Amino acid sequence: MGGAPLPLALTSRLEVMNRLGRAMADPSRSRILMLLLEGPAYPAGIAEALELTRQNVSNHLTCLRDC
């Protein structure tokens, strides 16, 4: 489909939606975000509450921050 290029604002919105989709695609990241809706938490506390390893939580938080 040729067509005209998308406006910059729409392109930016699509990029944001794609990043959000990547972030939410993993169940652990979704659980972390739901936990953080209750308030701030340290990674160690998140790991304990969600029964994940600290390294795993750290990796997910990095992904969420980058997304």
KACOR-V746300 format. One line per field, one symbol per residue. phi: phi as a letter, one per 20 degrees, with the letter a starting at -180 (. if undefined). psi: psi as a letter, one per 40 degrees, with the letter a starting at -180 (. if undefined). Layout:
# KACOR-V746300
phi = ???
psi = ???
This chain:
# KACOR-V746300
phi = .fmffffgfffffffffffffffefegfffffffffffqfbegfffgffdldfffffgfffffffff
psi = hciiiiiddddddddddddddddedhdddddddddedeiiiidddddddefiiddddddddddddd.
